[in-house]
Amino acid sequence: MKSISVKLIATALVIVSVTNAAFLIIARNMSTKELKASIESDMNNTASLVAAQIQAINEGEVKMLTSLGKMPIINGYDDDKQSGMRTKWNWLNAIAANDKTYLGMALYDENGVGWTTTGNWSDLSSREYLAEAIKTRKPFIMKPNWSPVNGNVSTFYAVPYFTGTQMRGIIVAVLDGLNLSYVVQGITVGKKSHPQIIEMKTGSLVASERIEDIQEQKNIRDGAPEEFLALIDKACLGQSGAATWTDPKTKETHACVYKPVGGTADWAVIISTPVNDFFGGLSTMVRILTVVFLISTIAAILIIGGTIIRAIKPLKKLRANLNEIATGSADLTKRIEVSSEDEVGDVVHDFNLFTEKLHSIVSDIKESKEELNQNGSKLLQETGAASNSIEGILSSINNVDSQIEKQTGDVNQTASAVNEIASNITSLEKMVENQSYQVQNASAAVEQMIQNILNVDQTANKLASSFAGLLTNVNTGAEKQNLVNDRISEIEDQSKMLQEANLAISNIAEQTNLLAMNAAIEAAHAGESGKGFAVVAGEIRKLSETSSKQSKTIQEQLSKITDSIKNVVDASGQSTKAFREISDRILGTDTLVQQIKNAMHEQNVGSEQISGALTTMNDSTLDVKQAAREMSEGNKIILDSVKELQESTYRIKDSMQVMAKGADTIGAMGRTLTSISDGIEISIDKIGNQIDQFQV
C-alpha cells in the first residue's frame, strides 16, 4: 500500500510537469507561428523592395532615353542621314562617358541600320532588342547577354523616338550586365541568401549573387529540385506568392517568395533562404526554456514534498491511536492532542469527538445488556407455546381441504354439461347468422341487378333517341351531298365551255400572227412608205404571241381545274355512297336497341318478383335468428352462474391451499423462532463479552 504522501508528491510532479510541458509547447508553437508570419512578411517586403529598385533602375533608363529622343538634336532631320546620325551618336556617347556603368550608346534608324557602340555603321535589325522595339514601337529591355560587338556581358535598353506619330529611329543604351547582380549582392536575406532576378519568358538569370552564373548565362531551372521548379513556374507565369520547399539532398527546408518586377521588363524576383537561418534563435530559446522548466519542476517538487510530509504527521499519530484501540485494550478514554489548525487538525478534532460519542454509546449498551438477556429468556418460552398452537391449526386446515376437493369435482361435472349445451346453441346461432347473411347478400345482389337493368333501359332509350337524331342528320347530309354533286356538274360543264373559248382565242391568236407576218412582208415591199405600217404589224404580231402564250397558260390551268373537278366528282360519289351505308347501319342498330329495351323491361319485372321472395325469406330468417339469440342469452346466464360457482370453489380451494402453506410457513417460522431465540441468547452473551472489552 502506497503512502498518501507518495501519492500527493507524484500527483504534484505530474501536474507541474504537464503544466510546464504545455506551456513550453504553447510558447514554442506561438513563437513558431509568429516567426513564420514575420519571415513571410519580411521576405515579401524584401521582394517588393528589390522589384521596386530594379523597376526604378529600368524605368529611369527608359525615361532618360525617351527624353533624349525628344530633344531637337536627336529628333531633327538630316541632309545626309549617315553623317547626321554620326553627329547624334557622338553627342550620345559624350553623355554616356560620364557614367562608368555605360558600355556605350548606339543609334539606329527605323529599319535597324545605324551606328553601333563601337562606331560601326551596321544593319543589326535581326538583334532581339532592335527587332522587338521595331515590331512593338515600344521600349524593350533585353536581359544581360554577351555582346558580340563590345565583348562584355551587357544589358540592352532599346527606346524608339518619334516625330509626331512617325518613328524616326531607336536609341540603344548598353550597360554593364553585372550592375544588377551588384545590386542584389548588397541585399541579404537570412544569414547569407540573396535575391535573384529571372526572365519570365525563359527562366534565364538576369541578376544573381554569383557573378559567374550571369557570365555563363545559366538558367534558374538548371539542377533545381522539383518543389522549387513548381515555384519557379508560378513566378514565370507572373504570379506572386510565398511557400516552402525541401531540398531532397540536404533535407533542408527553404522559405521562398516570388514577385514580378513590373514595368517595361518581363522579369521576376525570387528569394529563397533556409528556414533555419531564422529559427536558430527559436531553437536556442526552446532549449533554455526546457532547462528552466526542469529546474523549476525539481524545486516545486521539493517544496511541495516537504509541505506534504509536515502536513500528514498528525495523521500518523491518529493512525497509531486507532491501531491501539483496535488491537490493544480498547480504551475509549484516550484523546489525541490537536497540533494544527488546517484540515488535518480538523480530522484529529473530529476523531476525538467520534471517540467521545462512541464512549457514550458503549456505556449505554453495557447498561442495556442485562435487560436484553431477560427478554431473550421470555422470547424462548413464548416461542415454544406458539409452536404447539400452530400444530393444532394445521390439523383443522387439512380436514377442510379434503371436503372442498370433493365439492370441486361436483361443480366441474355441472360446468361441463352446461358448456356442451352452450356449444350447441352457439352452433345453431352461427348457422342462422350465416343463412341471414347469405339472404342479405342475395337481396343486395338482386337490388343491384334491378338498378343495373334500369340503367341499361335508360341507356337504351338514350341510344334510340340518339340514333333517330343521327338518322335525320345523315339524311340531311345525303341531301346536301346531292346538291353539291349538282353544283360540281354545273362547274364541270362551265369548265368545258371555258376550254372551248380558250381554244377559240388560241386560233384567233394564230390567225392574227399570220396576218401580222403578211403585213410585215407587204410593208417591206412598200419601202419607206410602209415603215409605219410595218411598226403596227410588229406590235400586232407581239400581241398575237402574248395572246398565244396566255392561251397556253390558261389551257394548262383549265386542265388542272378539270382534273381537280374529276377528283371532286369521284370523292362526292364515294361520300354519297358512304352516307347511304351509314343510314342503313343506323336503321339496323336502332332495331337492336329496341330489342334490348324490351328484354330489359321483362328482366326488370322478373327481378322485382325475386326481390319480393328474398324479402319474405329474410323476415323468416330474422325470426329464427331472434329466437336463437334469446336461447343463447338464457344459456349464457346459466353458464355465468355455473362459472361463478366454479370460480368460487376454486378460490376457496386456493385459499385453503394458501392457508395450508401459510400454516406450514408459520410452523416453520415457529421452529425458526425457537432456533433464533437460542441464537439470540448466544449472541447476547457474545455482545456482552465484546462490550466488556471497552474501558469507559
Residue pairs with C-beta under 8 A, 6 or more apart in sequence:
4 312
4 315
5 305
5 308
5 309
5 312
8 304
8 308
9 301
9 304
9 305
9 308
12 300
12 301
12 304
12 305
12 308
13 297
13 301
16 296
16 297
16 300
16 301
16 304
17 297
20 293
20 296
20 297
21 293
23 293
24 286
24 289
24 290
24 293
27 289
28 282
28 286
31 282
31 285
32 279
32 282
35 278
35 279
35 282
39 255
39 275
39 278
40 242
40 255
40 257
42 189
43 189
43 242
43 255
43 257
43 271
43 273
44 242
44 257
44 259
46 187
46 189
46 195
46 257
46 271
47 195
47 257
47 258
47 259
47 269
47 271
48 259
49 187
50 184
50 187
50 195
50 197
50 269
50 271
51 259
51 260
51 261
51 262
51 269
53 183
54 180
54 183
54 197
54 207
54 261
54 265
54 267
54 269
55 261
55 262
55 263
55 265
57 179
57 180
57 183
58 141
58 157
58 261
58 263
58 264
58 265
59 263
59 264
61 141
61 157
61 173
61 175
62 139
62 141
62 157
62 159
62 264
64 173
65 139
65 157
65 159
65 171
65 173
66 139
66 159
66 161
68 74
68 92
68 95
68 161
68 171
69 75
69 159
69 160
69 161
69 162
69 171
70 161
73 88
73 91
74 88
74 91
74 92
74 107
74 161
74 171
75 161
75 163
75 168
77 84
78 84
78 85
78 87
81 109
82 121
85 107
85 109
85 114
85 115
85 169
86 115
88 107
89 105
89 106
89 107
89 114
89 115
89 119
92 105
92 107
92 171
93 104
93 105
93 117
95 105
96 102
96 104
96 105
96 173
101 175
101 176
101 179
102 173
102 174
102 175
102 176
103 117
103 147
103 150
103 152
103 154
103 174
103 175
103 176
104 116
104 117
104 118
104 150
104 174
105 117
105 171
105 172
105 173
105 174
106 114
106 115
106 116
106 117
106 171
106 172
106 174
107 114
107 115
107 169
107 170
107 171
107 172
108 114
108 115
108 124
108 125
108 130
108 169
108 170
108 172
109 168
109 169
109 170
110 134
110 160
110 167
110 168
110 169
110 170
111 123
111 125
111 134
112 123
112 124
112 125
112 126
112 127
112 130
112 131
112 134
112 170
113 121
113 122
113 123
113 124
113 125
114 121
114 122
114 124
114 169
114 170
115 121
116 122
116 124
116 149
117 147
117 149
117 150
117 172
117 174
118 149
118 150
120 149
124 130
125 131
125 134
128 142
129 140
129 141
129 142
129 156
129 157
129 158
129 172
130 158
130 170
130 172
132 140
132 142
132 158
133 139
133 140
133 158
133 159
133 160
133 170
134 160
134 167
134 170
137 160
137 167
138 160
138 264
139 157
139 158
139 159
139 160
139 264
140 158
140 264
141 155
141 156
141 157
141 158
141 264
141 265
142 155
142 156
142 157
142 158
143 155
143 199
143 204
143 206
143 267
144 153
144 154
144 155
144 177
144 178
144 180
144 206
144 207
144 214
145 153
145 154
145 156
145 177
145 217
146 152
146 153
146 154
146 217
147 153
147 154
147 156
147 174
150 174
152 176
152 177
153 176
153 177
153 178
153 214
153 215
154 174
154 175
154 176
154 177
155 174
155 175
155 176
155 177
155 179
155 180
156 172
156 173
156 174
157 172
157 173
157 174
157 175
158 170
158 171
158 172
159 170
159 171
159 172
159 173
160 167
160 169
160 170
161 167
161 168
161 169
161 170
161 171
162 168
177 214
178 211
178 214
178 215
180 197
180 206
180 207
181 207
181 208
181 209
181 211
181 214
183 207
184 194
184 195
184 196
184 197
184 207
184 208
184 209
185 194
185 209
187 194
187 195
188 194
189 195
189 271
189 273
190 273
190 274
190 277
190 278
191 273
191 274
191 277
192 277
193 271
193 272
193 273
193 274
193 277
194 208
194 209
195 207
195 269
195 270
195 271
196 205
196 207
196 208
196 209
196 220
196 269
196 270
196 271
196 272
197 205
197 206
197 207
197 208
197 261
197 267
197 268
197 269
197 270
198 204
198 205
198 206
198 220
198 232
198 235
198 236
198 267
198 268
198 270
199 205
199 206
199 266
199 267
200 235
200 236
200 237
200 238
200 260
200 266
200 267
200 268
201 236
201 266
202 219
203 219
203 220
203 221
203 232
203 236
204 217
204 218
204 219
204 220
205 213
205 214
205 217
205 218
205 219
205 220
206 214
206 267
207 214
208 214
208 218
220 232
220 270
221 229
221 232
224 232
225 245
225 246
225 247
225 248
227 245
227 246
228 245
228 254
228 256
228 272
230 245
231 241
231 243
231 245
231 256
231 258
231 270
232 258
232 270
234 241
234 258
235 258
235 259
235 260
235 268
235 270
236 268
238 260
238 268
239 258
239 260
240 258
240 259
240 260
241 257
241 258
242 255
242 256
242 257
242 258
243 256
244 253
244 254
244 255
244 256
244 275
245 253
245 254
245 256
245 272
246 252
246 253
246 254
247 253
247 254
252 274
252 275
252 276
253 274
253 275
253 276
254 272
254 273
254 274
254 275
255 272
255 273
255 274
255 275
255 278
256 270
256 271
256 272
257 270
257 271
258 268
258 269
258 270
258 271
259 268
259 269
260 267
260 268
260 269
261 267
261 268
261 269
311 340
311 342
311 344
312 344
314 336
314 338
314 339
314 340
314 344
314 345
314 347
314 348
315 344
315 347
317 336
317 348
318 336
318 347
318 348
318 351
321 334
321 336
321 351
322 351
324 331
324 334
325 331
325 332
325 334
325 355
329 693
329 695
330 693
330 694
330 695
331 694
331 695
332 355
332 358
332 359
332 362
332 694
332 695
332 696
333 359
333 695
333 696
334 355
335 352
335 355
335 356
336 348
336 351
336 352
337 348
338 345
338 348
338 349
338 352
339 345
339 348
359 694
359 696
362 691
362 694
362 696
363 696
365 687
365 691
366 691
366 692
366 696
369 684
369 687
369 688
369 691
372 684
372 687
373 681
373 684
373 685
373 688
376 677
376 680
376 681
376 684
377 681
379 673
379 677
379 680
380 674
380 677
380 678
380 681
383 670
383 673
383 674
383 677
384 674
386 670
386 673
387 667
387 670
387 671
387 673
387 674
390 663
390 666
390 667
390 670
391 667
393 663
393 666
394 660
394 663
394 664
394 667
397 656
397 659
397 660
397 663
398 660
400 656
401 653
401 656
401 657
401 660
404 649
404 652
404 653
404 656
405 653
407 649
408 649
408 650
408 653
411 642
411 645
411 646
411 649
412 646
414 642
414 645
415 642
415 643
415 645
415 646
418 635
418 638
418 639
418 642
419 639
421 635
421 638
422 632
422 635
422 636
422 639
425 628
425 631
425 632
425 635
426 632
428 628
428 631
429 625
429 628
429 629
429 631
429 632
432 621
432 624
432 625
432 628
433 625
435 621
435 624
436 618
436 621
436 622
436 625
439 614
439 617
439 618
439 621
440 618
442 614
443 611
443 614
443 615
443 618
446 607
446 610
446 611
446 614
447 611
449 607
450 604
450 607
450 608
450 611
453 600
453 603
453 604
453 607
454 604
456 596
456 600
457 597
457 600
457 601
457 604
460 593
460 594
460 596
460 597
460 600
461 597
463 593
464 590
464 593
464 594
464 597
467 586
467 589
467 590
467 593
468 590
470 586
471 583
471 586
471 587
471 590
474 579
474 582
474 583
474 586
475 583
477 579
478 576
478 579
478 580
478 583
481 572
481 575
481 576
481 579
482 576
484 572
485 569
485 572
485 573
485 576
488 565
488 568
488 569
488 572
489 569
491 565
492 562
492 565
492 566
492 569
495 558
495 561
495 562
495 565
496 562
498 554
498 558
499 555
499 558
499 562
502 551
502 554
502 555
502 558
503 555
505 547
505 551
505 554
506 548
506 551
506 552
506 555
508 547
509 544
509 545
509 547
509 548
509 551
510 544
510 548
512 540
512 541
512 543
512 544
512 547
513 541
513 544
513 545
513 548
515 540
516 537
516 538
516 540
516 541
516 544
517 537
517 541
519 533
519 534
519 536
519 537
519 540
520 534
520 537
520 538
520 541
522 530
522 533
523 530
523 531
523 533
523 534
523 537
524 530
524 534
526 533
